[in-house]
C-alpha cells in the first residue's frame, strides 16, 4: 500500500492562474486613483479594507470588487465619480468571466497522479465562481471529488477528510499557500507539499518549519509523483 492514498489539490495559483489577475486589476485601480493620493497609500488602505471585509464577504472576486469600491470612496473623501465605480464594477465582471488558464505542466501532472492515487480539488472562495472555474479547468473528468470551502483551517480539513473517509496520515495536500494549504493540514496530522507561485497575496503570507513532520517543498507539481514514490518506500 502506498503511504499516501489521497492527494488534495489547491485550485488558485496551484492548478490555474489567479493572483496575477488580481494584481493586474489592482494596478489599474492604482492608476484610477493616482490623482487622489500616492500609490503606497492606495495599496495599504486596500489591504486594510480587504482584511476587515474577509469575515463579511469572504474570499474571491466579489469581495475584492466591493473592497475596491470602499477604498475608492474612502481615499476620495466620498467624492469618487460614478463613472469610476462603474469602471471598477466592470473589472469585477471581467475577472469573473476570465478564462481559466492551467499553469504549465499541470494537465500532464494531474493525469499522472490520477493513475496513482485518489485526487480531490480543495479550493476556497466564492462557491459559484469556484464551481465555474473547476468546471472550465477541464479537470473534473480526472479528479475524484471537489471541495469548495469558505476557509482553509484545521477544522475545515478535518471535516473534509472525515466526509471522504480519509485518514489524515494518508493524505497529502498540495498548494501554493503556506497559510491555507500547509500549516492547517500539518496541524490536522496530514502531509502537505508547498509549491510556491511567483506571487502571493499579502493575507496568505505565513512561515513554516522546513523540518516539520509531513512538510515538503516542491518546485512544481511535476515533482509530486517522485515524492509519492519516496513516501511509499518509507512506509
C-alpha positions as CSV (number, residue, x, y, z in Angstrom):
1,X,0.0,0.0,0.0
2,X,1.3,3.5,-0.8
3,X,2.0,5.8,2.1
4,X,-0.5,8.3,0.6
5,X,-4.0,7.3,-0.5
6,X,-5.4,10.7,-1.4
7,X,-3.9,13.9,-2.7
8,X,-5.7,17.2,-2.3
9,X,-5.0,19.8,-4.9
10,X,-5.5,23.6,-4.3
11,X,-7.0,25.4,-7.2
12,X,-6.0,29.1,-7.4
13,X,-2.3,29.5,-8.3
14,X,-1.7,25.8,-7.9
15,X,-3.7,24.4,-10.8
16,X,-4.6,27.6,-12.6
17,X,-3.7,31.3,-12.7
18,X,-5.4,33.6,-10.2
19,X,-3.4,36.1,-8.3
20,X,-1.9,37.7,-11.5
21,X,-5.5,38.7,-12.4
22,X,-6.0,40.4,-9.1
23,X,-2.6,42.2,-9.3
24,X,-3.4,43.4,-12.8
25,X,-6.7,44.8,-11.6
26,X,-5.0,46.4,-8.6
27,X,-2.5,48.1,-10.9
28,X,-5.4,49.6,-12.9
29,X,-7.1,50.7,-9.6
30,X,-3.9,52.4,-8.6
31,X,-3.8,54.3,-11.9
32,X,-7.5,55.2,-11.5
33,X,-6.9,56.9,-8.1
34,X,-3.5,58.3,-8.9
35,X,-5.0,61.8,-8.9
36,X,-6.2,61.4,-5.4
37,X,-3.3,60.0,-3.4
38,X,0.0,58.3,-3.6
39,X,0.3,54.6,-4.8
40,X,1.6,53.3,-1.5
41,X,-1.3,54.7,0.4
42,X,-3.7,53.1,-2.1
43,X,-2.2,49.7,-1.6
44,X,-2.0,49.9,2.1
45,X,-5.6,51.1,2.5
46,X,-6.9,48.5,0.1
47,X,-5.2,45.7,2.2
48,X,-6.7,47.1,5.4
49,X,-10.2,47.1,3.8
50,X,-9.8,43.6,2.4
51,X,-8.6,42.2,5.8
52,X,-11.6,43.8,7.5
53,X,-14.1,42.6,4.9
54,X,-13.0,39.0,4.8
55,X,-15.3,38.0,7.6
56,X,-18.2,39.5,5.8
57,X,-17.6,39.0,2.1
58,X,-15.2,36.0,2.1
59,X,-12.6,35.3,-0.5
60,X,-12.9,36.0,-4.2
61,X,-13.6,38.5,-6.9
62,X,-16.9,39.8,-5.5
63,X,-15.4,40.7,-2.1
64,X,-12.4,42.2,-3.8
65,X,-14.5,44.3,-6.0
66,X,-16.5,45.6,-3.1
67,X,-13.3,46.4,-1.2
68,X,-12.0,48.3,-4.2
69,X,-15.2,50.5,-4.2
70,X,-15.0,51.0,-0.5
71,X,-11.3,52.0,-0.7
72,X,-12.1,54.4,-3.6
73,X,-14.8,56.1,-1.6
74,X,-12.5,56.4,1.4
75,X,-9.5,57.8,-0.4
76,X,-11.5,60.3,-2.3
77,X,-13.4,61.5,0.7
78,X,-16.6,60.2,-0.7
79,X,-16.2,62.1,-4.0
80,X,-15.4,59.1,-6.3
81,X,-17.1,59.6,-9.6
82,X,-20.0,57.3,-10.5
83,X,-18.1,56.6,-13.8
84,X,-15.1,55.3,-11.7
85,X,-17.4,53.0,-9.7
86,X,-18.8,51.7,-12.9
87,X,-15.3,51.1,-14.2
88,X,-14.5,49.1,-11.0
89,X,-17.6,47.0,-11.4
90,X,-16.6,46.3,-15.0
91,X,-13.3,45.0,-13.8
92,X,-15.1,42.7,-11.4
93,X,-17.3,41.3,-14.2
94,X,-14.2,40.8,-16.4
95,X,-12.4,38.9,-13.7
96,X,-15.4,36.6,-13.1
97,X,-15.7,35.9,-16.8
98,X,-11.9,35.5,-17.4
99,X,-10.9,32.1,-19.0
100,X,-9.3,29.5,-16.7
101,X,-5.7,29.1,-17.7
102,X,-3.9,26.0,-16.3
103,X,-0.4,26.5,-15.1
104,X,2.4,25.0,-17.2
105,X,2.6,21.2,-16.8
106,X,-0.5,20.9,-14.6
107,X,-2.6,18.8,-17.0
108,X,0.2,16.3,-17.5
109,X,1.0,16.1,-13.8
110,X,-2.7,15.6,-12.8
111,X,-3.1,12.8,-15.4
112,X,-0.1,11.0,-14.0
113,X,-1.2,11.5,-10.4
114,X,-4.7,10.2,-11.2
115,X,-3.2,6.8,-12.1
116,X,-1.6,6.5,-8.7
117,X,-3.9,8.0,-6.1
118,X,-7.4,9.5,-5.5
119,X,-7.4,13.2,-6.3
120,X,-9.6,15.8,-4.6
121,X,-9.6,19.5,-5.5
122,X,-9.9,21.6,-2.3
123,X,-10.3,25.2,-3.1
124,X,-11.7,28.2,-1.2
125,X,-13.6,31.2,-2.3
126,X,-17.0,32.2,-3.7
127,X,-19.0,29.0,-4.4
128,X,-20.4,30.0,-7.7
129,X,-17.1,31.3,-9.1
130,X,-15.1,28.4,-7.9
131,X,-17.6,25.9,-9.3
132,X,-17.3,27.6,-12.7
133,X,-13.5,27.6,-12.6
134,X,-13.3,23.9,-11.7
135,X,-15.8,23.1,-14.5
136,X,-13.9,25.2,-17.0
137,X,-10.5,23.8,-15.9
138,X,-11.2,20.5,-17.7
139,X,-10.0,18.6,-14.7
140,X,-13.4,17.3,-13.5
141,X,-13.0,14.1,-15.6
142,X,-9.8,13.3,-13.8
143,X,-10.3,14.1,-10.2
144,X,-12.4,12.0,-7.8
145,X,-14.0,14.9,-5.9
146,X,-14.2,18.7,-5.4
147,X,-14.5,20.5,-2.1
148,X,-15.2,24.3,-2.2
149,X,-14.8,25.8,1.2
150,X,-15.1,29.3,2.7
151,X,-11.9,29.0,4.7
152,X,-9.0,26.6,4.9
153,X,-8.2,25.9,8.6
154,X,-7.6,22.8,10.6
155,X,-11.3,22.2,11.3
156,X,-12.2,22.5,7.7
157,X,-9.6,19.9,6.6
158,X,-10.6,17.5,9.4
159,X,-14.2,17.9,8.2
160,X,-13.2,17.2,4.6
161,X,-11.2,14.2,5.5
162,X,-13.9,12.8,7.7
163,X,-16.5,13.3,4.9
164,X,-14.4,11.3,2.5
165,X,-13.3,8.7,5.0
166,X,-9.6,9.6,4.7
167,X,-7.1,9.0,7.4
168,X,-5.1,12.2,7.9
169,X,-1.7,10.4,7.9
170,X,-2.5,9.1,4.4
171,X,-3.5,12.4,3.0
172,X,-1.2,14.9,1.2
173,X,-2.4,18.5,0.4
174,X,-0.6,20.4,-2.3
175,X,-0.8,24.1,-2.7
176,X,0.9,27.5,-3.1
177,X,-0.1,28.9,0.3
178,X,1.6,28.0,3.5
179,X,-1.2,29.6,5.5
180,X,-4.0,27.8,3.7
181,X,-2.6,24.6,2.2
182,X,0.2,23.6,4.5
183,X,0.0,24.7,8.1
184,X,-3.6,23.6,8.8
185,X,-3.1,20.2,7.2
186,X,0.0,19.6,9.2
187,X,-1.9,20.5,12.4
188,X,-4.6,18.0,11.3
189,X,-1.9,15.3,11.1
190,X,-1.6,15.1,7.4
191,X,1.2,15.7,4.8
192,X,1.5,19.0,2.9
193,X,3.6,20.0,-0.1
194,X,4.2,23.6,-0.7
195,X,4.5,24.6,-4.4
196,X,5.1,28.3,-4.4
197,X,3.7,30.6,-7.0
198,X,5.5,33.7,-8.2
199,X,3.0,36.0,-6.5
200,X,1.5,35.5,-3.0
201,X,-1.4,37.7,-1.7
202,X,-0.3,39.5,1.4
203,X,-3.0,38.0,3.5
204,X,-1.7,34.5,2.7
205,X,1.8,35.1,3.9
206,X,3.0,32.7,6.7
207,X,6.1,30.8,7.8
208,X,6.6,27.1,8.1
209,X,9.2,25.0,9.8
210,X,11.0,23.2,7.0
211,X,11.8,20.4,9.4
212,X,8.2,19.8,10.5
213,X,6.9,16.3,10.1
214,X,4.9,15.9,6.9
215,X,6.2,19.1,5.3
216,X,7.5,19.0,1.8
217,X,8.7,21.7,-0.6
218,X,8.4,21.3,-4.3
219,X,9.4,23.4,-7.3
220,X,6.5,22.3,-9.4
221,X,3.5,19.9,-9.5
222,X,5.6,17.6,-11.7
223,X,7.8,16.8,-8.7
224,X,4.8,15.3,-6.8
225,X,4.9,11.8,-8.4
226,X,8.6,11.2,-7.3
227,X,7.6,12.5,-3.8
228,X,4.8,9.9,-3.6
229,X,7.3,7.2,-4.6
230,X,9.6,8.2,-1.9
231,X,6.9,8.3,0.7
232,X,5.7,4.8,-0.4
233,X,9.2,3.4,0.0
234,X,9.4,4.9,3.5
235,X,6.0,3.3,4.5
